[in-house]
Amino acid sequence: MSDSPATAVQFLDARGERVSSAASERFSEYADEVTVELLQSFYRDMLVTRRFDEAAAALQRQGQLALWVPSVGQEGGQVGAARATKRQDWIFPAYRELVMARVRGVDPLQLIDMLRGNTHGTWDWQSTHFHQYTLVIGAQSLHGTGFAMGLALDGKASTGNRETDAAVLTCFGDGATSEGATSEAFVFATSYQAPVVFFCQNNGWAISVPTSTQTRTPLAVRAAGFGLDSVRIDGNDAIAGYAVTRALLDKARVGDGPGFIESMTYRIGAHTSSDDPTKYRSSDEVDEWGARDPITRVRLRLEAESVDDEFFADVDAEAADTAADLRARISQRPLPTAESMFAHVYSEPHPVMAAESEWLRQYEANLAGES
């Protein structure tokens, strides 16, 4: 492991001030890539996403969505990591990577379609390089590792060219580290030196189970035991998210080994809209983490860099427009057909799906009194 288990890499503190430490020194060159312009992109991505997130949560309460998965409080590490990827890189998300989806160009209404129950989540992952949300906990850790191994075998990674080699960023929460699939992914990644970086958002809670119950050892230390280059970061610091992810992806893409990032953050809201976090955590804990808000610290930094009010007003307007657009269009989303349940189950036509589809067609015909 590249830093002390108790030390998280941090470049931007809760007051919006640039800081440095021994743990951060390795990544300072990458942190220096974060210009004021890039920091403005971070801020825009986070604020617009949060307003969309809040609007979607309200719409779920109104019966417009079957489920909503909030990401409030976790935007900092996400935006930094997503902006650290290169165009040829791939992201394998879990189901809370809302900012990452925006950065990679996914239409947010397609996320709504999935959580409204209209689709299986079939956005264009081939052009966005952002794979489908994975609701089976930890499954994407193996998907991402296998895909990374395939990139290397196909000569699209591990050639030593950082400009053209591709890498994979695989995301999951702290709860997924208790799943066997994630440990298996670590084994395969290190055995085959796959060009993959695991991005673990440790938000303190696996639904109602605290991280302290899941592990007696920091997750970054556990990952290091598998041979991964493991780093713990302040997950509410967008610059740390960018610098460390950029460094580990560059290392992985040229064949120098996979990495693991433990992004220390906090889930301000519920696990999902079906969860009541007041049953298992205190309001004091939430307030403490609320004071470390990743959006606030980036705004404070931008203000210190003399970014004018016009920029903030423009972002506010875009965020409000995005939320209003969601509210206006959600009820207009096309409803799924019965036939759609058989689509995208397999990558190629499958006889079982064809048989079940035909059975449904005949059943509906009989109900309609047709021959």
C-alpha positions as CSV (number, residue, x, y, z in Angstrom):
1,M,0.0,0.0,0.0
2,S,1.3,3.4,-1.0
3,D,0.4,5.4,2.1
4,S,-0.5,4.9,5.8
5,P,-3.8,3.2,6.4
6,A,-4.8,6.2,8.6
7,T,-3.8,8.8,6.0
8,A,-6.0,9.8,3.1
9,V,-4.7,11.6,0.1
10,Q,-6.1,15.2,0.1
11,F,-5.4,18.3,-1.9
12,L,-8.5,20.4,-1.1
13,D,-9.8,20.6,2.4
14,A,-13.3,21.4,3.7
15,R,-12.5,25.1,3.7
16,G,-11.6,25.0,0.1
17,E,-7.8,25.5,0.7
18,R,-5.1,23.7,-1.2
19,V,-3.2,21.4,1.1
20,S,-0.4,18.8,0.8
21,S,1.0,15.9,2.8
22,A,3.5,13.1,2.5
23,A,0.6,10.8,1.4
24,S,-0.2,13.2,-1.4
25,E,3.3,13.8,-2.7
26,R,3.2,10.8,-5.1
27,F,0.2,12.3,-6.9
28,S,1.1,16.0,-6.9
29,E,2.0,16.0,-10.6
30,Y,-1.5,14.9,-11.5
31,A,-3.1,17.3,-9.0
32,D,-1.3,20.1,-10.8
33,E,-3.2,19.2,-13.9
34,V,-6.4,20.6,-12.2
35,T,-6.6,24.1,-13.6
36,V,-9.3,26.6,-12.7
37,E,-11.1,25.7,-15.9
38,L,-11.1,22.0,-14.9
39,L,-12.2,22.8,-11.4
40,Q,-15.1,24.8,-12.9
41,S,-16.1,21.6,-14.8
42,F,-16.0,19.7,-11.6
43,Y,-18.4,22.2,-10.0
44,R,-20.8,22.3,-12.9
45,D,-20.9,18.5,-13.1
46,M,-21.6,18.1,-9.3
47,L,-24.1,20.9,-8.9
48,V,-26.2,20.0,-12.0
49,T,-26.2,16.4,-11.0
50,R,-27.2,17.1,-7.4
51,R,-30.2,19.2,-8.5
52,F,-31.2,16.4,-10.9
53,D,-30.7,13.9,-8.1
54,E,-33.0,15.9,-5.7
55,A,-35.7,16.3,-8.3
56,A,-35.6,12.6,-9.1
57,A,-35.9,11.8,-5.4
58,A,-39.0,14.0,-5.1
59,L,-40.6,12.4,-8.2
60,Q,-40.1,9.0,-6.7
61,R,-42.1,10.1,-3.6
62,Q,-44.8,11.2,-6.0
63,G,-45.0,7.7,-7.6
64,Q,-43.2,8.6,-10.8
65,L,-40.3,6.2,-10.1
66,A,-40.2,2.6,-8.8
67,L,-36.9,3.4,-7.0
68,W,-34.3,6.1,-6.7
69,V,-30.7,5.8,-5.6
70,P,-29.3,9.1,-4.4
71,S,-25.7,10.1,-4.6
72,V,-25.8,13.3,-2.5
73,G,-22.5,13.8,-0.7
74,Q,-20.6,11.4,-2.9
75,E,-20.1,13.7,-5.9
76,G,-16.5,14.8,-5.2
77,G,-14.7,11.5,-5.6
78,Q,-16.9,10.5,-8.4
79,V,-16.4,13.7,-10.5
80,G,-12.7,13.6,-10.0
81,A,-12.4,9.9,-11.0
82,A,-14.6,10.3,-14.0
83,R,-12.8,13.3,-15.3
84,A,-9.5,11.4,-14.8
85,T,-10.5,8.8,-17.4
86,K,-9.5,9.1,-21.0
87,R,-11.8,8.7,-23.9
88,Q,-10.7,5.2,-24.6
89,D,-11.2,4.1,-21.0
90,W,-14.3,2.2,-19.7
91,I,-16.3,2.6,-16.6
92,F,-18.2,-0.3,-15.0
93,P,-20.6,1.4,-12.4
94,A,-22.7,0.0,-9.6
95,Y,-25.9,2.0,-9.3
96,R,-24.9,5.3,-7.6
97,E,-22.5,6.7,-10.1
98,L,-24.8,9.5,-11.3
99,V,-22.0,12.1,-11.8
100,M,-19.9,9.6,-13.7
101,A,-22.8,8.9,-16.0
102,R,-23.1,12.7,-16.8
103,V,-19.4,13.0,-17.4
104,R,-19.4,10.1,-19.9
105,G,-22.3,11.6,-21.8
106,V,-25.2,9.3,-20.7
107,D,-28.6,11.0,-21.1
108,P,-29.9,11.2,-17.5
109,L,-33.4,10.4,-18.7
110,Q,-32.2,6.9,-19.6
111,L,-31.2,6.4,-16.0
112,I,-34.7,7.5,-15.1
113,D,-36.2,5.0,-17.6
114,M,-34.4,2.2,-15.9
115,L,-35.4,3.2,-12.4
116,R,-39.0,3.9,-13.6
117,G,-39.1,0.3,-14.8
118,N,-39.4,1.2,-18.5
119,T,-36.1,-0.4,-19.7
120,H,-33.3,-2.7,-18.5
121,G,-31.0,0.3,-18.6
122,T,-30.0,0.1,-22.2
123,W,-28.1,3.3,-22.9
124,D,-25.5,3.3,-25.5
125,W,-22.5,1.9,-23.6
126,Q,-20.5,1.4,-26.7
127,S,-20.2,5.1,-27.4
128,T,-20.2,6.3,-23.8
129,H,-17.9,3.6,-22.5
130,F,-20.1,3.6,-19.5
131,H,-21.6,0.2,-18.9
132,Q,-25.1,-0.6,-17.5
133,Y,-25.9,0.0,-13.8
134,T,-25.4,-3.3,-11.9
135,L,-27.9,-4.0,-9.2
136,V,-26.4,-7.3,-8.2
137,I,-23.9,-6.3,-5.5
138,G,-20.3,-6.7,-6.5
139,A,-21.0,-8.5,-9.9
140,Q,-19.5,-5.6,-11.9
141,S,-16.1,-6.1,-10.2
142,L,-15.8,-9.4,-12.1
143,H,-17.3,-7.9,-15.3
144,G,-14.8,-5.0,-15.3
145,T,-11.9,-7.3,-14.6
146,G,-12.8,-9.7,-17.4
147,F,-13.3,-6.8,-19.8
148,A,-9.9,-5.3,-18.8
149,M,-8.3,-8.7,-19.4
150,G,-9.9,-8.8,-22.8
151,L,-8.6,-5.3,-23.6
152,A,-5.0,-6.5,-22.9
153,L,-5.5,-9.7,-24.9
154,D,-6.8,-7.7,-27.8
155,G,-3.8,-5.4,-27.8
156,K,-5.8,-2.4,-26.7
157,A,-4.0,-2.1,-23.4
158,S,-0.7,-2.9,-21.7
159,T,1.4,-2.0,-24.8
160,G,3.2,0.7,-22.9
161,N,1.6,3.7,-24.7
162,R,-0.2,5.8,-22.2
163,E,-1.8,7.9,-24.9
164,T,-3.6,5.1,-26.7
165,D,-3.8,2.2,-24.2
166,A,-7.2,1.7,-22.5
167,A,-8.0,0.9,-18.9
168,V,-11.1,0.1,-16.9
169,L,-12.5,1.9,-13.8
170,T,-14.7,-0.5,-11.8
171,C,-16.9,1.1,-9.1
172,F,-18.6,-0.3,-6.1
173,G,-19.4,0.5,-2.5
174,D,-17.8,-0.7,0.8
175,G,-20.6,-3.3,1.1
176,A,-19.5,-5.0,-2.1
177,T,-16.0,-5.8,-0.6
178,S,-17.8,-8.4,1.6
179,E,-19.0,-10.2,-1.5
180,G,-16.9,-13.1,-2.8
181,A,-17.1,-11.9,-6.4
182,T,-15.1,-8.8,-5.5
183,S,-12.3,-10.8,-3.9
184,E,-12.3,-13.1,-6.9
185,A,-12.0,-10.0,-9.1
186,F,-8.9,-8.9,-7.1
187,V,-7.3,-12.3,-7.6
188,F,-7.8,-12.3,-11.3
189,A,-6.8,-8.7,-11.7
190,T,-3.5,-9.2,-10.0
191,S,-2.8,-12.6,-11.4
192,Y,-3.2,-11.3,-15.0
193,Q,-2.0,-7.8,-14.3
194,A,-5.2,-6.6,-15.8
195,P,-5.5,-2.9,-16.7
196,V,-8.2,-2.2,-14.1
197,V,-8.6,0.2,-11.2
198,F,-11.2,-0.6,-8.5
199,F,-12.9,2.6,-7.2
200,C,-14.5,1.8,-3.8
201,Q,-16.8,4.5,-2.5
202,N,-16.6,3.8,1.3
203,N,-19.7,5.9,2.3
204,G,-19.7,4.4,5.8
205,W,-22.8,2.2,5.4
206,A,-23.7,-1.0,3.5
207,I,-27.4,-0.1,3.8
208,S,-27.7,-0.3,7.6
209,V,-24.4,-2.2,8.3
210,P,-21.5,0.1,9.3
211,T,-18.1,-0.4,7.7
212,S,-16.7,-1.1,11.1
213,T,-18.8,-4.2,11.3
214,Q,-17.7,-5.4,7.8
215,T,-14.0,-5.1,8.4
216,R,-11.6,-4.6,11.2
217,T,-8.9,-3.5,8.7
218,P,-9.1,-0.5,6.4
219,L,-10.3,-1.6,3.0
220,A,-7.3,-0.2,1.3
221,V,-5.1,-2.5,3.5
222,R,-7.3,-5.5,2.7
223,A,-7.0,-4.8,-1.1
224,A,-3.2,-4.4,-0.8
225,G,-3.1,-7.9,0.5
226,F,-4.2,-9.1,-2.9
227,G,-1.3,-7.3,-4.5
228,L,-3.2,-4.2,-5.6
229,D,-1.6,-0.8,-5.6
230,S,-4.0,0.6,-2.9
231,V,-4.6,4.2,-2.0
232,R,-7.0,5.8,0.5
233,I,-8.3,9.3,-0.5
234,D,-10.5,12.0,0.9
235,G,-13.6,11.1,-1.2
236,N,-15.1,14.5,-0.8
237,D,-12.0,16.1,-2.5
238,A,-12.5,16.2,-6.2
239,I,-8.9,17.0,-6.9
240,A,-7.7,13.9,-4.9
241,G,-10.2,11.8,-6.8
242,Y,-8.8,13.1,-10.1
243,A,-5.1,12.9,-9.2
244,V,-5.1,9.4,-7.7
245,T,-7.4,7.9,-10.3
246,R,-5.4,9.4,-13.1
247,A,-2.1,8.1,-11.7
248,L,-3.4,4.5,-11.1
249,L,-5.2,4.3,-14.5
250,D,-2.0,5.4,-16.2
251,K,0.0,2.8,-14.3
252,A,-2.6,0.1,-15.1
253,R,-3.0,0.9,-18.7
254,V,0.6,0.3,-19.6
255,G,0.7,-3.1,-17.8
256,D,2.3,-2.0,-14.5
257,G,-0.5,-3.5,-12.4
258,P,-4.1,-2.9,-11.2
259,G,-5.0,-0.5,-8.5
260,F,-7.5,0.1,-5.7
261,I,-8.9,3.4,-4.4
262,E,-10.7,3.6,-1.1
263,S,-12.7,6.9,-1.5
264,M,-13.7,7.9,2.1
265,T,-17.0,9.7,1.7
266,Y,-20.5,9.6,3.2
267,R,-24.0,8.9,2.0
268,I,-25.9,11.9,3.2
269,G,-29.3,10.5,2.0
270,A,-30.8,7.1,2.2
271,H,-29.3,4.0,0.7
272,T,-32.3,4.0,-1.7
273,S,-35.8,5.5,-1.6
274,S,-36.9,2.3,0.2
275,D,-34.5,2.9,3.1
276,D,-35.0,4.9,6.3
277,P,-31.5,5.8,7.6
278,T,-32.8,7.4,10.8
279,K,-33.3,3.9,12.1
280,Y,-29.6,3.2,12.2
281,R,-27.5,6.4,12.3
282,S,-27.6,9.7,14.2
283,S,-28.4,13.2,12.9
284,D,-25.1,14.4,14.4
285,E,-23.2,12.1,12.2
286,V,-25.0,13.3,9.1
287,D,-24.4,16.9,10.1
288,E,-20.7,16.3,10.7
289,W,-20.3,14.9,7.2
290,G,-22.6,17.6,5.7
291,A,-20.0,20.2,6.7
292,R,-17.5,18.4,4.4
293,D,-19.7,18.8,1.4
294,P,-17.7,18.3,-1.8
295,I,-19.6,21.0,-3.8
296,T,-19.1,23.6,-1.1
297,R,-15.3,23.1,-1.0
298,V,-14.9,23.4,-4.7
299,R,-17.0,26.6,-4.8
300,L,-14.9,28.1,-2.0
301,R,-11.7,27.2,-4.0
302,L,-13.2,28.8,-7.1
303,E,-14.1,32.0,-5.2
304,A,-10.6,32.1,-3.8
305,E,-9.4,31.9,-7.5
306,S,-11.6,35.0,-8.2
307,V,-14.1,33.2,-10.4
308,D,-16.9,35.7,-10.9
309,D,-20.6,35.5,-9.9
310,E,-21.6,35.1,-13.6
311,F,-20.2,31.6,-13.7
312,F,-22.1,30.5,-10.6
313,A,-25.3,32.0,-11.8
314,D,-24.9,30.2,-15.1
315,V,-24.4,26.9,-13.3
316,D,-27.4,27.5,-11.1
317,A,-29.5,28.2,-14.2
318,E,-28.4,25.0,-15.9
319,A,-29.1,23.0,-12.8
320,A,-32.5,24.5,-12.4
321,D,-33.3,23.9,-16.1
322,T,-32.1,20.3,-15.9
323,A,-34.4,19.6,-12.9
324,A,-37.3,21.3,-14.6
325,D,-36.7,19.3,-17.8
326,L,-36.9,16.1,-15.8
327,R,-40.1,17.1,-14.1
328,A,-41.6,18.1,-17.5
329,R,-40.6,15.0,-19.4
330,I,-40.8,12.1,-16.9
331,S,-44.5,11.4,-17.6
332,Q,-43.9,11.5,-21.3
333,R,-41.3,8.7,-21.3
334,P,-42.5,5.8,-23.5
335,L,-43.9,2.8,-21.7
336,P,-42.3,-0.6,-22.2
337,T,-43.9,-3.3,-24.4
338,A,-44.3,-6.8,-23.1
339,E,-41.9,-7.9,-25.8
340,S,-39.1,-5.7,-24.4
341,M,-38.7,-8.0,-21.4
342,F,-37.0,-10.6,-23.7
343,A,-34.6,-8.1,-25.2
344,H,-31.0,-7.7,-24.0
345,V,-31.0,-10.8,-21.8
346,Y,-28.5,-12.4,-24.1
347,S,-26.1,-10.7,-26.6
348,E,-27.3,-13.0,-29.4
349,P,-30.8,-14.4,-30.2
350,H,-31.6,-17.3,-27.8
351,P,-34.0,-20.2,-28.2
352,V,-35.4,-19.9,-24.7
353,M,-36.1,-16.2,-25.0
354,A,-37.7,-16.9,-28.4
355,A,-39.9,-19.7,-27.0
356,E,-41.0,-17.6,-24.0
357,S,-41.8,-14.6,-26.3
358,E,-43.9,-16.8,-28.5
359,W,-45.8,-18.3,-25.5
360,L,-46.6,-14.7,-24.4
361,R,-47.8,-13.8,-27.8
362,Q,-50.2,-16.8,-28.0
363,Y,-51.4,-16.2,-24.5
364,E,-52.3,-12.6,-25.2
365,A,-54.0,-13.6,-28.4
366,N,-56.1,-16.2,-26.6
367,L,-57.1,-13.5,-24.1
368,A,-58.2,-11.3,-26.9
369,G,-60.3,-14.1,-28.3
370,E,-58.1,-14.6,-31.4
371,S,-57.2,-17.9,-33.0
